[in-house]
Amino acid sequence: METPKQAVILIGHGGLPSDIPKEVVEDFMKIHKQRIRTGTPITPKEKDLETIIRNWERTPESDPYKSGLENLASHLAPRLDGYILKTAYNEFCFPSIEQAADQLAEENVTKVILITTMITPGGSHSEEEIPEEVEALRQKYTKIDFQYAWPYDLDIFSNLLSDHIINFSKKSSL
């Protein structure tokens, strides 16, 4: 019997590359904000612009955020024995959460834990958009168990921050 395949999708916010033409971003933002205000469905033009932005070639210089999330993933992966780790982005960057899930479905993964770097409560991405995407993934891939590791335990997170502050303070006073 084959061992069930498990995976983690580490979700970052996503950022705009510094070398993308300003007009592309402005056109996208204008169309996107208008659609959100009016509650109308996504248009082919908005979808095309989003695809251009998400698939823009990036380097650590043009998108240090993407590079930073991938660096975090490289530190996290060795701690997740038995899990496949993928990075994904809520917006502006490839792969999207759905695209990462599509890759995992092709690898016959049976369980996926989604976790975001957007840790503090109150954000629309972590509290509304990602849960909506997780529900859509559950509908799309009924044989995969999708779990969203949210919300964070604020006591654990505050311990991480306080330990970091104490260690930083010790190093900076040397």
C-alpha positions as YAML, in Angstrom:
chain: A
units: angstrom
residues:
- id: 1
  name: MET
  ca: [0.00, 0.00, 0.00]
- id: 2
  name: GLU
  ca: [1.32, 3.42, -1.01]
- id: 3
  name: THR
  ca: [1.90, 6.01, 1.73]
- id: 4
  name: PRO
  ca: [-0.50, 8.94, 1.40]
- id: 5
  name: LYS
  ca: [1.21, 12.01, 0.00]
- id: 6
  name: GLN
  ca: [0.95, 15.15, 2.10]
- id: 7
  name: ALA
  ca: [1.86, 18.69, 1.20]
- id: 8
  name: VAL
  ca: [2.05, 22.20, 2.53]
- id: 9
  name: ILE
  ca: [1.37, 25.34, 0.53]
- id: 10
  name: LEU
  ca: [3.18, 28.31, 2.06]
- id: 11
  name: ILE
  ca: [1.21, 31.38, 0.99]
- id: 12
  name: GLY
  ca: [2.77, 34.80, 0.75]
- id: 13
  name: HIS
  ca: [1.03, 38.03, -0.14]
- id: 14
  name: GLY
  ca: [2.88, 38.58, -3.41]
- id: 15
  name: GLY
  ca: [4.36, 41.79, -4.68]
- id: 16
  name: LEU
  ca: [4.84, 43.69, -7.88]
- id: 17
  name: PRO
  ca: [8.18, 43.39, -9.65]
- id: 18
  name: SER
  ca: [10.03, 46.69, -9.82]
- id: 19
  name: ASP
  ca: [10.63, 46.42, -13.57]
- id: 20
  name: ILE
  ca: [7.05, 45.85, -14.72]
- id: 21
  name: PRO
  ca: [5.66, 48.73, -16.82]
- id: 22
  name: LYS
  ca: [3.70, 51.14, -14.66]
- id: 23
  name: GLU
  ca: [0.89, 51.26, -17.25]
- id: 24
  name: VAL
  ca: [0.21, 47.53, -16.87]
- id: 25
  name: VAL
  ca: [-0.18, 47.88, -13.10]
- id: 26
  name: GLU
  ca: [-2.28, 51.05, -13.37]
- id: 27
  name: ASP
  ca: [-4.63, 49.47, -15.94]
- id: 28
  name: PHE
  ca: [-5.01, 46.36, -13.79]
- id: 29
  name: MET
  ca: [-5.65, 48.31, -10.57]
- id: 30
  name: LYS
  ca: [-8.22, 50.57, -12.24]
- id: 31
  name: ILE
  ca: [-10.19, 47.63, -13.67]
- id: 32
  name: HIS
  ca: [-9.81, 45.53, -10.52]
- id: 33
  name: LYS
  ca: [-10.91, 48.27, -8.10]
- id: 34
  name: GLN
  ca: [-13.90, 49.14, -10.28]
- id: 35
  name: ARG
  ca: [-14.97, 45.49, -10.37]
- id: 36
  name: ILE
  ca: [-14.67, 45.20, -6.58]
- id: 37
  name: ARG
  ca: [-16.68, 48.41, -6.08]
- id: 38
  name: THR
  ca: [-19.45, 47.36, -8.42]
- id: 39
  name: GLY
  ca: [-19.46, 43.66, -7.53]
- id: 40
  name: THR
  ca: [-19.34, 42.63, -11.18]
- id: 41
  name: PRO
  ca: [-17.63, 39.47, -12.49]
- id: 42
  name: ILE
  ca: [-14.00, 39.49, -13.55]
- id: 43
  name: THR
  ca: [-13.52, 40.61, -17.16]
- id: 44
  name: PRO
  ca: [-11.24, 39.02, -19.76]
- id: 45
  name: LYS
  ca: [-9.13, 42.23, -19.74]
- id: 46
  name: GLU
  ca: [-8.60, 42.04, -15.96]
- id: 47
  name: LYS
  ca: [-7.74, 38.34, -16.25]
- id: 48
  name: ASP
  ca: [-5.23, 39.07, -19.04]
- id: 49
  name: LEU
  ca: [-3.54, 41.84, -17.04]
- id: 50
  name: GLU
  ca: [-3.41, 39.65, -13.94]
- id: 51
  name: THR
  ca: [-1.76, 36.89, -15.99]
- id: 52
  name: ILE
  ca: [0.85, 39.34, -17.31]
- id: 53
  name: ILE
  ca: [1.60, 40.56, -13.76]
- id: 54
  name: ARG
  ca: [1.69, 37.08, -12.17]
- id: 55
  name: ASN
  ca: [3.91, 35.64, -14.90]
- id: 56
  name: TRP
  ca: [6.34, 38.56, -15.15]
- id: 57
  name: GLU
  ca: [9.91, 37.26, -14.96]
- id: 58
  name: ARG
  ca: [11.37, 38.04, -11.57]
- id: 59
  name: THR
  ca: [14.79, 38.19, -10.02]
- id: 60
  name: PRO
  ca: [15.82, 38.74, -6.41]
- id: 61
  name: GLU
  ca: [16.53, 42.34, -7.42]
- id: 62
  name: SER
  ca: [13.19, 42.99, -9.13]
- id: 63
  name: ASP
  ca: [11.10, 41.11, -6.55]
- id: 64
  name: PRO
  ca: [12.87, 40.73, -3.21]
- id: 65
  name: TYR
  ca: [9.60, 39.62, -1.58]
- id: 66
  name: LYS
  ca: [9.31, 36.51, -3.78]
- id: 67
  name: SER
  ca: [12.96, 35.75, -3.15]
- id: 68
  name: GLY
  ca: [12.38, 36.19, 0.59]
- id: 69
  name: LEU
  ca: [9.40, 33.80, 0.66]
- id: 70
  name: GLU
  ca: [11.36, 31.20, -1.28]
- id: 71
  name: ASN
  ca: [14.25, 31.61, 1.18]
- id: 72
  name: LEU
  ca: [11.83, 31.05, 4.08]
- id: 73
  name: ALA
  ca: [10.51, 27.94, 2.30]
- id: 74
  name: SER
  ca: [14.06, 26.61, 1.94]
- id: 75
  name: HIS
  ca: [14.45, 26.88, 5.73]
- id: 76
  name: LEU
  ca: [11.02, 25.39, 6.40]
- id: 77
  name: ALA
  ca: [11.25, 22.39, 4.05]
- id: 78
  name: PRO
  ca: [13.81, 20.39, 6.10]
- id: 79
  name: ARG
  ca: [11.51, 20.72, 9.12]
- id: 80
  name: LEU
  ca: [8.56, 19.18, 7.27]
- id: 81
  name: ASP
  ca: [9.68, 15.60, 6.86]
- id: 82
  name: GLY
  ca: [7.14, 13.68, 4.82]
- id: 83
  name: TYR
  ca: [5.57, 16.79, 3.26]
- id: 84
  name: ILE
  ca: [5.98, 18.26, -0.19]
- id: 85
  name: LEU
  ca: [6.35, 22.04, 0.16]
- id: 86
  name: LYS
  ca: [5.15, 24.53, -2.44]
- id: 87
  name: THR
  ca: [5.08, 28.30, -2.30]
- id: 88
  name: ALA
  ca: [2.13, 30.28, -3.63]
- id: 89
  name: TYR
  ca: [1.00, 33.88, -3.68]
- id: 90
  name: ASN
  ca: [-2.30, 35.48, -2.84]
- id: 91
  name: GLU
  ca: [-1.84, 38.04, -5.62]
- id: 92
  name: PHE
  ca: [0.56, 39.55, -8.17]
- id: 93
  name: CYS
  ca: [2.89, 36.56, -8.41]
- id: 94
  name: PHE
  ca: [3.13, 33.03, -9.80]
- id: 95
  name: PRO
  ca: [2.05, 30.52, -8.76]
- id: 96
  name: SER
  ca: [-1.36, 31.38, -7.44]
- id: 97
  name: ILE
  ca: [-2.80, 29.22, -4.66]
- id: 98
  name: GLU
  ca: [-4.90, 27.37, -7.21]
- id: 99
  name: GLN
  ca: [-1.90, 26.79, -9.49]
- id: 100
  name: ALA
  ca: [0.11, 25.34, -6.59]
- id: 101
  name: ALA
  ca: [-2.83, 23.07, -5.72]
- id: 102
  name: ASP
  ca: [-3.09, 22.00, -9.37]
- id: 103
  name: GLN
  ca: [0.59, 20.95, -9.28]
- id: 104
  name: LEU
  ca: [-0.01, 18.95, -6.11]
- id: 105
  name: ALA
  ca: [-3.07, 17.26, -7.59]
- id: 106
  name: GLU
  ca: [-0.89, 16.11, -10.50]
- id: 107
  name: GLU
  ca: [1.49, 14.60, -7.91]
- id: 108
  name: ASN
  ca: [-1.43, 12.62, -6.40]
- id: 109
  name: VAL
  ca: [-1.29, 14.39, -3.05]
- id: 110
  name: THR
  ca: [-4.12, 13.40, -0.70]
- id: 111
  name: LYS
  ca: [-3.78, 16.05, 2.02]
- id: 112
  name: VAL
  ca: [-2.75, 19.71, 1.74]
- id: 113
  name: ILE
  ca: [-2.22, 22.11, 4.61]
- id: 114
  name: LEU
  ca: [-2.28, 25.74, 3.54]
- id: 115
  name: ILE
  ca: [-0.50, 28.27, 5.73]
- id: 116
  name: THR
  ca: [0.05, 31.96, 5.21]
- id: 117
  name: THR
  ca: [2.81, 34.31, 6.25]
- id: 118
  name: MET
  ca: [0.10, 36.91, 6.87]
- id: 119
  name: ILE
  ca: [-0.11, 36.17, 10.58]
- id: 120
  name: THR
  ca: [-2.01, 38.93, 12.38]
- id: 121
  name: PRO
  ca: [-5.80, 38.74, 12.63]
- id: 122
  name: GLY
  ca: [-7.98, 41.18, 10.79]
- id: 123
  name: GLY
  ca: [-6.61, 40.92, 7.26]
- id: 124
  name: SER
  ca: [-8.97, 40.36, 4.35]
- id: 125
  name: HIS
  ca: [-6.50, 38.09, 2.57]
- id: 126
  name: SER
  ca: [-6.03, 35.65, 5.46]
- id: 127
  name: GLU
  ca: [-9.55, 35.81, 6.86]
- id: 128
  name: GLU
  ca: [-11.67, 36.06, 3.70]
- id: 129
  name: GLU
  ca: [-9.87, 35.47, 0.40]
- id: 130
  name: ILE
  ca: [-7.77, 32.45, 1.32]
- id: 131
  name: PRO
  ca: [-10.68, 30.61, 3.01]
- id: 132
  name: GLU
  ca: [-12.77, 31.26, -0.13]
- id: 133
  name: GLU
  ca: [-9.98, 29.78, -2.27]
- id: 134
  name: VAL
  ca: [-9.68, 26.78, 0.02]
- id: 135
  name: GLU
  ca: [-13.41, 26.13, -0.32]
- id: 136
  name: ALA
  ca: [-13.14, 26.38, -4.12]
- id: 137
  name: LEU
  ca: [-10.24, 23.90, -4.04]
- id: 138
  name: ARG
  ca: [-12.34, 21.49, -1.97]
- id: 139
  name: GLN
  ca: [-15.02, 21.67, -4.66]
- id: 140
  name: LYS
  ca: [-12.51, 21.25, -7.48]
- id: 141
  name: TYR
  ca: [-10.55, 18.38, -5.89]
- id: 142
  name: THR
  ca: [-13.01, 16.38, -3.80]
- id: 143
  name: LYS
  ca: [-10.49, 13.57, -3.14]
- id: 144
  name: ILE
  ca: [-7.91, 15.92, -1.56]
- id: 145
  name: ASP
  ca: [-8.22, 16.97, 2.08]
- id: 146
  name: PHE
  ca: [-7.50, 20.72, 2.13]
- id: 147
  name: GLN
  ca: [-6.93, 22.27, 5.56]
- id: 148
  name: TYR
  ca: [-6.21, 25.93, 6.24]
- id: 149
  name: ALA
  ca: [-3.97, 26.38, 9.29]
- id: 150
  name: TRP
  ca: [-5.62, 29.56, 10.53]
- id: 151
  name: PRO
  ca: [-5.83, 31.47, 12.81]
- id: 152
  name: TYR
  ca: [-2.42, 31.47, 14.41]
- id: 153
  name: ASP
  ca: [-2.07, 30.89, 18.13]
- id: 154
  name: LEU
  ca: [-1.11, 34.40, 19.22]
- id: 155
  name: ASP
  ca: [0.64, 33.11, 22.35]
- id: 156
  name: ILE
  ca: [2.99, 31.01, 20.19]
- id: 157
  name: PHE
  ca: [3.52, 33.92, 17.78]
- id: 158
  name: SER
  ca: [4.17, 36.39, 20.60]
- id: 159
  name: ASN
  ca: [6.74, 33.91, 22.04]
- id: 160
  name: LEU
  ca: [8.50, 33.86, 18.67]
- id: 161
  name: LEU
  ca: [8.58, 37.65, 18.55]
- id: 162
  name: SER
  ca: [9.73, 38.06, 22.15]
- id: 163
  name: ASP
  ca: [12.51, 35.45, 21.64]
- id: 164
  name: HIS
  ca: [13.58, 37.29, 18.50]
- id: 165
  name: ILE
  ca: [13.61, 40.65, 20.31]
- id: 166
  name: ILE
  ca: [15.68, 39.21, 23.17]
- id: 167
  name: ASN
  ca: [18.18, 37.56, 20.78]
- id: 168
  name: PHE
  ca: [18.36, 40.69, 18.63]
- id: 169
  name: SER
  ca: [18.93, 42.85, 21.69]
- id: 170
  name: LYS
  ca: [21.76, 40.60, 22.87]
- id: 171
  name: LYS
  ca: [23.44, 40.66, 19.44]
- id: 172
  name: SER
  ca: [23.05, 44.40, 18.95]
- id: 173
  name: SER
  ca: [24.58, 45.21, 22.32]
- id: 174
  name: LEU
  ca: [27.81, 43.33, 21.52]
...
